[in-house]
Amino acid sequence: MESSTYSTDRIGVENIRHLLITFSVPAIVGMLVSALYNIVDRIFVGQGVGPEGLASIAVTMPILMTNMAFSVIVGVGANALFSIKLGEGRRDMVERIMGNAFLMLFLIPLLVIIPVLLFTEPLLRFIGVTPALMPYAVKYTRILMYGGVFAAMSPGINHFIRSDGHPKTSMFTQLLGAVLNTILDPIFIFVFHWGIEGAAWATVIAQTASFVWVMYYFNSPLTKLRFRIRAMKPDFRLDLSILAIGFAPFAMHMAMNVMNLALNKNLLQYGGDIAVAAMGVVYSVVIVIMMPLQGLNQGAQPIIGFNYGARKYDRVITTYRLAVIYATVFVCTGTAIIELFPDLCVRLFNSESTELMDLGAKALRICSCMVPIIGFQVITSNFFQAVGKPLQSTFLSLSRQFLILIPLIYILPKFFGVMGVYCALPVADFLSAIIASLLMFFEMKSLKRLMKKQQTEISEEQSHS
C-alpha cells in the first residue's frame, strides 16, 4: 500500500507524463482485471450454462447498467468536484462532498433495486426477454439486485481513494472484487452446479467484499479523510453540483441502456436469441479494450481537474494530449488482435454451437473496426467532465449512444438484416469522433486564450513590482 504521506499538491508540480502513468497504470490494471473478470465470468456461463446463459446476461444488461449509472453520476461527479476543490485549496469542502456522496450512493440506487425486485418478470418482458430466456434472466437479475447497493457504493466511493493520492490502493479494490469473483464462479457453477444463479452469487459476494475494503480504507491510518455523520447532512446546492458534473457519464450509461434495449429488440427480430448471444460475446471482448480507457480517464481526471482549478492550463492541455496518445495506442493494439483472431475470441465462450461461432466472429469484426478512434472520443468527453463543463460532456456522451446509434440500429437492418444492427456501431463511432473533434477544437482555443490572459496579468504584476 502507498504511504499516507502522499500529497495531492504534487499533482500541480510533478512531470505530467510521470503523474499520468502513476495515476493511470493502477487504474488501468484494475479496470483491465475487471474486464477480464467479465470475460471469464461469461466464459464460465457459456461453457457451464450454454448460449442461453450468455443471451440472458446480455439481454438483462439494461437493468443492471441502470443501477450502475446511479453509482456513476454520484461517484464521478463528486470525484471531479473533489479534485477541483483540492486544486483551489478548498479543503474545507472535501469531507462535505464525501459525506453527501455517501448518502446519495446509498439512497439513489434503491430507486432501481426496489421496483426491479417487486416487478422482475414484467420488467424483463418489457425489455424483450423471450420465454426461453426468462427462467435464466429472472434468477440472475433478482440475485444481483440483492447486492445492488454494494454494487453502486463500492465503485462510487473508490473514486475518492484515487483522488486522495492512492491510485494503487484504489486498484486493489478492483482487483479484490475481480479475483474473488473469478475464484467463486467455477466453484458455484461447476462444483455446486448452481448454473446462472452461481454466477450471480459470485458477483454479489465480490461486490460486497469490495465495499468492505473501501470503507476500511477511510477508517485506517492511510488517510486523514473520514466519512463523518455531520458531513452527511444534505446540502442541496452541493448535491446539485455533484449531479450536474456527473450527469454526462450518467447520461452515457442511460443512453447505453436505451441503446441496448433497441439493440436487443432488433437482434431478436432479425436474428433471434443466437444474435443476442453473439452480441454478448462482442460486448465481452470489446470491453477488454474499453475498460482500460476508463482507467486512463480515472488517472487523468484528478490531474486535469486539480490543474484546471489551480489555473495551470498548460498542464491541463499536456495531460489531455498525452491521454489521447496513450488511449489511441491501446485501442489500436486491441483492435488488431480482435481483427486477426475473431474465431479464437468467440471459441473461448462456446465451442459447441457452430452458429454462434460463425455469427459471433463476423459481428466481432464489424463492431470493432472503428474502435481505434473511440479512444479520442472517450478521453475528450472525460476532459469536459474533469474541468466542470457537464453540458459539453453530456452532449458528447449522448451523441454516440443516443442521437446517432439508436436511429442507425433501426434504419440499417431494413437494408442489411441482422448485419445492419452490428454495422450501426462502427458508423456511430466514426460520426461521434467528428463531433468530438469540433468541440475540442474550440475548447483548445479557449484554453489558449486563458493562458495568454494569464501571462499578460503576470507580466503586468512584474512591471508594477
DOTI-785841 format. One line per field, with one value per residue (C-alpha): residue number from 1; residue in one letter; x, y, z. Coordinates in nm, 4 decimals. Example, Ala and Ser with C-alpha at 12.3 -4.5 7.8 and 13.67 -1.06 7.14 Angstrom:
BEGIN
seq <- (1_2)
type <- (a_s)
u <- (1.2300_1.3670)
v <- (-0.4500_-0.1060)
w <- (0.7800_0.7140)
This chain:
BEGIN
seq <- (1_2_3_4_5_6_7_8_9_10_11_12_13_14_15_16_17_18_19_20_21_22_23_24_25_26_27_28_29_30_31_32_33_34_35_36_37_38_39_40_41_42_43_44_45_46_47_48_49_50_51_52_53_54_55_56_57_58_59_60_61_62_63_64_65_66_67_68_69_70_71_72_73_74_75_76_77_78_79_80_81_82_83_84_85_86_87_88_89_90_91_92_93_94_95_96_97_98_99_100_101_102_103_104_105_106_107_108_109_110_111_112_113_114_115_116_117_118_119_120_121_122_123_124_125_126_127_128_129_130_131_132_133_134_135_136_137_138_139_140_141_142_143_144_145_146_147_148_149_150_151_152_153_154_155_156_157_158_159_160_161_162_163_164_165_166_167_168_169_170_171_172_173_174_175_176_177_178_179_180_181_182_183_184_185_186_187_188_189_190_191_192_193_194_195_196_197_198_199_200_201_202_203_204_205_206_207_208_209_210_211_212_213_214_215_216_217_218_219_220_221_222_223_224_225_226_227_228_229_230_231_232_233_234_235_236_237_238_239_240_241_242_243_244_245_246_247_248_249_250_251_252_253_254_255_256_257_258_259_260_261_262_263_264_265_266_267_268_269_270_271_272_273_274_275_276_277_278_279_280_281_282_283_284_285_286_287_288_289_290_291_292_293_294_295_296_297_298_299_300_301_302_303_304_305_306_307_308_309_310_311_312_313_314_315_316_317_318_319_320_321_322_323_324_325_326_327_328_329_330_331_332_333_334_335_336_337_338_339_340_341_342_343_344_345_346_347_348_349_350_351_352_353_354_355_356_357_358_359_360_361_362_363_364_365_366_367_368_369_370_371_372_373_374_375_376_377_378_379_380_381_382_383_384_385_386_387_388_389_390_391_392_393_394_395_396_397_398_399_400_401_402_403_404_405_406_407_408_409_410_411_412_413_414_415_416_417_418_419_420_421_422_423_424_425_426_427_428_429_430_431_432_433_434_435_436_437_438_439_440_441_442_443_444_445_446_447_448_449_450_451_452_453_454_455_456_457_458_459_460_461_462_463_464_465)
type <- (m_e_s_s_t_y_s_t_d_r_i_g_v_e_n_i_r_h_l_l_i_t_f_s_v_p_a_i_v_g_m_l_v_s_a_l_y_n_i_v_d_r_i_f_v_g_q_g_v_g_p_e_g_l_a_s_i_a_v_t_m_p_i_l_m_t_n_m_a_f_s_v_i_v_g_v_g_a_n_a_l_f_s_i_k_l_g_e_g_r_r_d_m_v_e_r_i_m_g_n_a_f_l_m_l_f_l_i_p_l_l_v_i_i_p_v_l_l_f_t_e_p_l_l_r_f_i_g_v_t_p_a_l_m_p_y_a_v_k_y_t_r_i_l_m_y_g_g_v_f_a_a_m_s_p_g_i_n_h_f_i_r_s_d_g_h_p_k_t_s_m_f_t_q_l_l_g_a_v_l_n_t_i_l_d_p_i_f_i_f_v_f_h_w_g_i_e_g_a_a_w_a_t_v_i_a_q_t_a_s_f_v_w_v_m_y_y_f_n_s_p_l_t_k_l_r_f_r_i_r_a_m_k_p_d_f_r_l_d_l_s_i_l_a_i_g_f_a_p_f_a_m_h_m_a_m_n_v_m_n_l_a_l_n_k_n_l_l_q_y_g_g_d_i_a_v_a_a_m_g_v_v_y_s_v_v_i_v_i_m_m_p_l_q_g_l_n_q_g_a_q_p_i_i_g_f_n_y_g_a_r_k_y_d_r_v_i_t_t_y_r_l_a_v_i_y_a_t_v_f_v_c_t_g_t_a_i_i_e_l_f_p_d_l_c_v_r_l_f_n_s_e_s_t_e_l_m_d_l_g_a_k_a_l_r_i_c_s_c_m_v_p_i_i_g_f_q_v_i_t_s_n_f_f_q_a_v_g_k_p_l_q_s_t_f_l_s_l_s_r_q_f_l_i_l_i_p_l_i_y_i_l_p_k_f_f_g_v_m_g_v_y_c_a_l_p_v_a_d_f_l_s_a_i_i_a_s_l_l_m_f_f_e_m_k_s_l_k_r_l_m_k_k_q_q_t_e_i_s_e_e_q_s_h_s)
u <- (0.0000_0.1030_0.2255_-0.0294_0.2168_0.1440_0.0413_-0.2119_-0.0143_0.2291_-0.0373_0.0307_0.4106_0.5363_0.6140_0.2834_0.3947_0.5117_0.1907_-0.0326_0.1488_0.1477_-0.2255_-0.3400_-0.1458_-0.3033_-0.6466_-0.5843_-0.4674_-0.7750_-1.0124_-0.8349_-0.8689_-1.2370_-1.2790_-1.1023_-1.3241_-1.6278_-1.4858_-1.4008_-1.7454_-1.9129_-1.6749_-1.7843_-2.1502_-2.1083_-1.9325_-2.1395_-2.4862_-2.4672_-2.5747_-2.8970_-2.6917_-2.4873_-2.8013_-2.9807_-2.6888_-2.6767_-3.0500_-3.0718_-2.7835_-3.0079_-3.1436_-2.8008_-2.6478_-2.9242_-2.8151_-2.4519_-2.5492_-2.6552_-2.3190_-2.1505_-2.3464_-2.2575_-1.9113_-1.7711_-1.9438_-1.8285_-1.4773_-1.4439_-1.5664_-1.3358_-1.0300_-1.1263_-1.1736_-0.8360_-0.6779_-0.8473_-0.7214_-1.0769_-1.0021_-1.2919_-1.5283_-1.3740_-1.5425_-1.8759_-1.8514_-1.7649_-2.0434_-2.3134_-2.1854_-2.2039_-2.5650_-2.6671_-2.4800_-2.6853_-3.0283_-3.0439_-2.9820_-3.2862_-3.4949_-3.3870_-3.3456_-3.6884_-3.9006_-3.6891_-3.7324_-4.1073_-4.1702_-3.8894_-4.0803_-4.2905_-3.9750_-3.7881_-4.0783_-4.0815_-3.7129_-3.7665_-3.6636_-3.8059_-3.9866_-3.6866_-3.4529_-3.6928_-3.6033_-3.2331_-3.2899_-3.5210_-3.2780_-2.9772_-3.1440_-3.3043_-2.9848_-2.7798_-3.0375_-2.9892_-2.6384_-2.7331_-2.6471_-2.2962_-2.2577_-2.3238_-2.1370_-1.8102_-1.7039_-1.8588_-1.6521_-1.3422_-1.3025_-1.2131_-0.9266_-0.7612_-0.8116_-0.6797_-0.3459_-0.3582_-0.4114_-0.2555_-0.4879_-0.7794_-0.6587_-0.6637_-1.0377_-1.0980_-0.8554_-1.0202_-1.3646_-1.2435_-1.0183_-1.2783_-1.5460_-1.3182_-1.2438_-1.6082_-1.7510_-1.6186_-1.6890_-2.0530_-2.1173_-1.9242_-1.8791_-2.2087_-2.3960_-2.5810_-2.5755_-2.6641_-2.7500_-2.3928_-2.2548_-2.4884_-2.3992_-2.0276_-2.0758_-2.2741_-2.0172_-1.7309_-1.9066_-1.9773_-1.6120_-1.5006_-1.7379_-1.5987_-1.2481_-1.3199_-1.4877_-1.1841_-0.9588_-1.1460_-1.1186_-0.7460_-0.4174_-0.3772_-0.5785_-0.6930_-1.0226_-1.3284_-1.6937_-1.8372_-2.2049_-2.2131_-2.0794_-2.3714_-2.6241_-2.7868_-2.6546_-2.8857_-2.6700_-2.3672_-2.5709_-2.6927_-2.3331_-2.2278_-2.5182_-2.4623_-2.0946_-2.1662_-2.4631_-2.2564_-2.1348_-2.4770_-2.6418_-2.3997_-2.4948_-2.8660_-2.8280_-2.6454_-2.9464_-3.1832_-2.9355_-2.9177_-3.2957_-3.3109_-3.0172_-3.1714_-3.5107_-3.3695_-3.1294_-3.4195_-3.6319_-3.3712_-3.1554_-3.3231_-3.1687_-2.8432_-2.7878_-2.8253_-2.5780_-2.3317_-2.3688_-2.2950_-1.9663_-1.8867_-1.9547_-1.7385_-1.4402_-1.4621_-1.4948_-1.1373_-1.0347_-1.2848_-1.2459_-0.8758_-0.9757_-1.1881_-0.8814_-0.6858_-0.9729_-0.9702_-0.5977_-0.6194_-0.9281_-0.7717_-0.4672_-0.6827_-0.9281_-0.6606_-0.4553_-0.7641_-0.8704_-0.5164_-0.5248_-0.2280_-0.3756_-0.0578_-0.0540_-0.4206_-0.3531_-0.0448_-0.2373_-0.5179_-0.2833_-0.0839_-0.4046_-0.5301_-0.1991_-0.1930_-0.5604_-0.5139_-0.2123_-0.4019_-0.7220_-0.5299_-0.3378_-0.6559_-0.8405_-0.5556_-0.5779_-0.9563_-0.9412_-0.6687_-0.8206_-1.2021_-1.2740_-1.0477_-1.2178_-1.5621_-1.4439_-1.3496_-1.7156_-1.8701_-1.7137_-2.0218_-2.2568_-2.1235_-2.3985_-2.2801_-1.9171_-1.9861_-2.2143_-2.0047_-1.6824_-1.8500_-2.0166_-1.6916_-1.5001_-1.7719_-1.8279_-1.4580_-1.3426_-1.3834_-1.2683_-0.9268_-1.0945_-1.3045_-1.0095_-1.0067_-1.3822_-1.3831_-1.0890_-1.2426_-1.5762_-1.3950_-1.1930_-1.5044_-1.6304_-1.2974_-1.2978_-1.6559_-1.8313_-2.1114_-2.3077_-2.0311_-1.9501_-2.3151_-2.3620_-2.0605_-2.1808_-2.5313_-2.4211_-2.2824_-2.5142_-2.8446_-2.8543_-2.6655_-2.6582_-3.0230_-3.1607_-2.8982_-2.9992_-3.3487_-3.2512_-2.9626_-3.1292_-3.4010_-3.1314_-2.8768_-3.0728_-2.9059_-2.5650_-2.7090_-2.7604_-2.3927_-2.2821_-2.4628_-2.1930_-1.8857_-2.0801_-2.1832_-1.8234_-1.6995_-1.9625_-1.9280_-1.5490_-1.6043_-1.8308_-1.5736_-1.3042_-1.5093_-1.5909_-1.2306_-1.1019_-1.2984_-1.2129_-0.8405_-0.8740_-1.0484_-0.7746_-0.5034_-0.6843_-0.6913_-0.3191_-0.2439_-0.4555_-0.2805_0.0625_-0.0431_-0.1554_0.1746_0.3706_0.1720_0.2274_0.6005_0.6206_0.4355_0.6621)
v <- (0.0000_0.3568_0.5815_0.8111_1.0964_1.1220_1.4827_1.5792_1.9032_1.7025_1.6964_2.0619_2.0440_1.6993_1.5925_1.5292_1.2103_1.0648_1.1706_1.0290_0.6967_0.6920_0.7592_0.5726_0.2462_0.1204_0.2258_0.0635_-0.2582_-0.2545_-0.1905_-0.4455_-0.7072_-0.6129_-0.6501_-0.9844_-1.0915_-1.0096_-1.2262_-1.5109_-1.4802_-1.5192_-1.7950_-1.9958_-1.9175_-2.0018_-2.3297_-2.4242_-2.2983_-2.2548_-1.9882_-1.9339_-1.8170_-1.5777_-1.4387_-1.3930_-1.1905_-0.9754_-0.9082_-0.8131_-0.5673_-0.2539_-0.3196_-0.3818_-0.0811_0.1440_0.0628_0.1303_0.4577_0.5965_0.4981_0.6809_1.0062_1.0422_0.8856_1.0565_1.3894_1.4056_1.2952_1.5689_1.8333_1.6859_1.7323_2.0837_2.1963_2.0472_2.2449_2.5622_2.4926_2.4474_2.1522_2.2506_2.1309_1.7875_1.5925_1.7617_1.6381_1.2875_1.2799_1.3906_1.1482_0.8587_0.9358_0.9612_0.6428_0.4581_0.6074_0.6638_0.3008_0.1984_0.3734_0.0948_-0.2022_-0.1986_-0.1746_-0.4434_-0.6866_-0.6199_-0.6424_-0.8585_-1.0593_-0.7705_-0.5587_-0.8385_-0.8935_-0.5199_-0.5157_-0.8064_-1.1203_-1.4223_-1.7090_-1.9365_-1.6976_-1.5857_-1.8501_-1.7658_-1.3898_-1.3836_-1.5772_-1.3739_-1.0338_-1.0921_-1.2177_-0.9241_-0.6800_-0.8217_-0.6770_-0.3723_-0.1169_-0.2577_-0.2708_0.1047_0.2172_0.0308_0.1863_0.5209_0.5545_0.4051_0.7200_0.9144_0.6780_0.7597_1.1343_1.1150_1.0268_0.6462_0.5038_0.1670_0.1242_0.2123_-0.0519_-0.3104_-0.2510_-0.3567_-0.6472_-0.7762_-0.7962_-0.9345_-1.2038_-1.3144_-1.3358_-1.5347_-1.7834_-1.8253_-1.8584_-2.2077_-2.3283_-2.2186_-2.3175_-2.6424_-2.7753_-2.6716_-2.6853_-2.3608_-2.2566_-1.8934_-1.8406_-1.9327_-1.6634_-1.4069_-1.5018_-1.4873_-1.1302_-1.0210_-1.1625_-0.9970_-0.6574_-0.6792_-0.7586_-0.4556_-0.2329_-0.3574_-0.2791_0.0822_0.1519_0.0093_0.2488_0.5545_0.4253_0.3456_0.5367_0.5500_0.8719_1.1571_1.1784_1.0260_0.9728_1.1721_1.1748_1.5553_1.5794_1.3668_1.6389_1.7048_2.0158_2.0555_2.3102_2.0827_1.7781_1.9536_2.0424_1.6785_1.5527_1.8168_1.7277_1.3547_1.3813_1.3250_0.9727_0.9013_1.0077_0.7871_0.4862_0.5560_0.6135_0.2800_0.1241_0.2638_0.1594_-0.1926_-0.2152_-0.1114_-0.3376_-0.6435_-0.5802_-0.5620_-0.8506_-1.0673_-0.9523_-1.0106_-1.2873_-1.4435_-1.5474_-1.6548_-1.3000_-1.1677_-1.4285_-1.3216_-0.9606_-1.0741_-1.2192_-0.8959_-0.6898_-0.9138_-0.8915_-0.5221_-0.4309_-0.5542_-0.2592_-0.0083_-0.0662_0.0292_0.3549_0.4249_0.3531_0.6091_0.8533_0.7921_0.8611_1.1766_1.3222_1.4347_1.5746_1.7746_1.8848_1.9898_2.1877_2.3477_2.4622_2.5911_2.7772_2.5802_2.5493_2.4366_2.1271_2.0663_2.0650_1.8437_1.5886_1.5739_1.5271_1.2526_1.0737_1.0783_0.9363_0.6566_0.5752_0.5542_0.3241_0.0954_0.0634_0.0135_-0.2751_-0.4349_-0.3943_-0.5576_-0.8659_-0.8887_-0.8463_-1.1115_-1.3744_-1.3315_-1.7076_-1.7739_-1.4963_-1.6484_-2.0059_-1.9083_-1.8620_-2.1623_-2.4140_-2.6348_-2.4019_-2.3542_-2.0999_-1.8860_-1.9169_-1.8095_-1.5184_-1.4088_-1.3877_-1.1770_-0.9483_-0.9067_-0.7907_-0.5473_-0.3950_-0.3443_-0.1922_0.1688_0.1101_0.2778_0.6211_0.5648_0.6427_1.0056_1.0426_0.8872_1.0965_1.4151_1.3537_1.2915_1.6123_1.8305_1.6452_1.6931_2.0708_2.1027_2.1500_1.8952_2.0261_1.9534_1.6209_1.5184_1.6136_1.4066_1.1086_1.1284_1.1931_0.8441_0.6334_0.8087_1.0693_0.8667_0.4994_0.4328_0.5668_0.3624_0.0473_0.0829_0.2061_-0.0181_-0.3586_-0.2700_-0.2879_-0.5353_-0.7548_-0.8589_-0.7438_-0.3937_-0.3955_-0.4738_-0.2170_0.0592_0.0598_0.1463_0.4071_0.5781_0.5637_0.7454_1.0201_1.0858_1.1204_1.4002_1.5824_1.5417_1.6895_2.0021_2.0615_2.0084_2.2467_2.5349_2.4308_2.4359_2.7866_2.8932_2.7438_2.9154_3.2488_3.1912_3.1126_3.4308_3.6394_3.4813_3.5586_3.9206_3.9538_3.8101_4.0491_4.3470_4.2430_4.2090_4.5507_4.7166_4.5487)
w <- (0.0000_-0.0559_0.2169_0.3760_0.3360_-0.0385_-0.1067_-0.3687_-0.4113_-0.6252_-0.8963_-0.9639_-0.9919_-1.0947_-1.4509_-1.6308_-1.8024_-1.4714_-1.2958_-1.5677_-1.5584_-1.1770_-1.1553_-1.4654_-1.4600_-1.1351_-1.2612_-1.5996_-1.4343_-1.2114_-1.4998_-1.7200_-1.4491_-1.4141_-1.7902_-1.7890_-1.4997_-1.7159_-1.9905_-1.7526_-1.5942_-1.9329_-2.0367_-1.7327_-1.8066_-2.1752_-2.1046_-1.7982_-1.8948_-2.2725_-2.5253_-2.3257_-2.0278_-2.2430_-2.4050_-2.0709_-1.9310_-2.2453_-2.2536_-1.8825_-1.9116_-1.9295_-1.5775_-1.4283_-1.6038_-1.4727_-1.1193_-1.2089_-1.3751_-1.0371_-0.8943_-1.1810_-1.1535_-0.7849_-0.7775_-1.0866_-1.0200_-0.6579_-0.7523_-1.0177_-0.7716_-0.5053_-0.7329_-0.8404_-0.4792_-0.3857_-0.6697_-0.5467_-0.1944_-0.0592_0.1676_0.3931_0.1201_0.0730_0.3552_0.2853_-0.0722_0.0503_0.3093_0.0685_-0.1949_0.0532_0.1383_-0.2263_-0.3203_-0.0591_-0.1293_-0.5052_-0.6171_-0.4117_-0.6783_-0.9127_-0.6798_-0.5116_-0.8306_-1.0027_-0.7112_-0.6989_-1.0743_-1.2107_-1.4710_-1.6124_-1.6486_-1.8213_-2.0613_-2.1304_-2.2287_-2.4672_-2.2781_-2.4628_-2.2852_-2.3491_-2.1664_-1.8914_-1.6251_-1.6549_-1.6625_-1.3579_-1.1373_-1.2492_-1.2104_-0.8696_-0.7090_-0.8421_-0.7083_-0.3558_-0.3655_-0.5701_-0.3007_-0.2588_-0.6379_-0.6518_-0.3393_-0.3867_-0.7220_-0.6280_-0.3096_-0.4710_-0.6832_-0.3681_-0.2833_-0.6169_-0.5852_-0.2293_-0.3880_-0.3536_-0.7041_-0.6163_-0.3203_-0.5471_-0.7912_-0.5116_-0.4672_-0.8261_-0.8041_-0.4880_-0.6455_-0.9783_-0.8300_-0.5757_-0.8448_-1.0733_-0.7937_-0.6918_-1.0453_-1.1275_-0.7727_-0.7801_-1.1447_-1.1871_-0.8306_-0.6679_-1.0047_-0.9341_-1.3012_-1.3760_-1.0070_-0.9150_-1.1455_-0.9853_-0.6269_-0.7080_-0.8322_-0.5249_-0.2808_-0.4711_-0.4758_-0.1021_-0.0288_-0.2333_-0.0362_0.2954_0.1712_0.0644_0.3979_0.5788_0.3870_0.5163_0.8719_0.8519_0.9038_0.5244_0.5077_0.7274_0.5403_0.7046_0.6258_0.9141_1.0102_1.0319_0.6753_0.5514_0.6252_0.2857_0.1140_-0.1826_-0.3641_-0.3300_-0.4298_-0.7434_-0.8340_-0.7920_-1.0006_-1.2708_-1.3145_-1.3039_-1.5378_-1.8547_-1.7695_-1.6144_-1.9384_-2.1287_-1.9154_-1.9503_-2.3239_-2.3386_-2.1669_-2.4270_-2.6960_-2.5521_-2.5479_-2.9131_-2.9961_-2.8289_-2.9853_-3.3370_-3.2848_-3.1684_-3.4626_-3.7337_-3.5837_-3.2795_-2.9466_-3.1136_-3.2430_-2.8869_-2.7610_-3.0330_-2.9209_-2.5667_-2.6912_-2.8785_-2.5681_-2.3504_-2.5872_-2.6745_-2.3074_-2.2595_-2.4775_-2.3412_-1.9677_-1.9600_-2.1316_-1.8274_-1.6155_-1.8170_-1.7697_-1.3960_-1.3844_-1.5959_-1.4262_-1.0958_-1.2793_-1.5215_-1.2509_-0.9992_-1.2510_-1.4037_-1.0583_-0.9975_-1.3359_-1.4697_-1.8154_-1.9890_-1.7656_-1.8422_-2.2185_-2.1825_-1.9744_-2.2294_-2.5255_-2.3566_-2.2529_-2.6137_-2.7415_-2.4840_-2.5435_-2.9203_-2.8923_-2.6576_-2.8621_-3.1878_-3.0331_-2.9002_-3.2294_-3.4234_-3.2009_-3.2443_-3.6221_-3.6557_-3.4239_-3.4140_-3.4246_-3.1277_-2.9286_-2.9851_-2.9236_-2.5668_-2.4788_-2.6514_-2.8880_-2.9390_-3.1259_-3.4803_-3.5465_-3.2550_-3.3638_-3.7238_-3.6390_-3.3402_-3.5445_-3.8160_-3.5601_-3.3681_-3.6744_-3.7786_-3.4357_-3.3596_-3.6888_-3.5692_-3.2127_-3.2839_-3.2903_-2.9774_-2.7502_-2.8622_-2.8154_-2.4675_-2.3425_-2.4845_-2.3129_-1.9840_-2.0302_-2.0274_-1.7239_-1.5410_-1.5925_-1.4684_-1.8054_-1.7940_-2.0942_-2.3442_-2.1824_-2.1787_-2.5428_-2.6462_-2.4468_-2.5888_-2.9464_-2.9924_-2.7772_-2.8346_-3.1106_-3.3707_-3.2794_-3.1951_-3.5268_-3.7123_-3.5232_-3.6708_-4.0187_-4.1285_-4.0599_-4.3120_-4.5801_-4.4391_-4.1980_-3.8725_-4.0022_-4.0263_-3.6484_-3.5962_-3.8595_-3.6712_-3.4007_-3.6137_-3.8126_-3.4868_-3.3606_-3.6717_-3.6642_-3.2891_-3.3243_-3.5769_-3.3296_-3.0510_-3.2772_-3.3397_-2.9737_-2.8647_-3.1322_-2.9803_-2.6233_-2.7014_-2.8452_-2.5233_-2.3038_-2.5053_-2.4620_-2.0867_-2.0903_-2.2854_-2.0470_-1.7511_-1.8956_-1.9529_-1.5910_-1.4667_-1.6875_-1.5591_-1.1988_-1.2559_-1.4227_-1.1327_-0.8786)
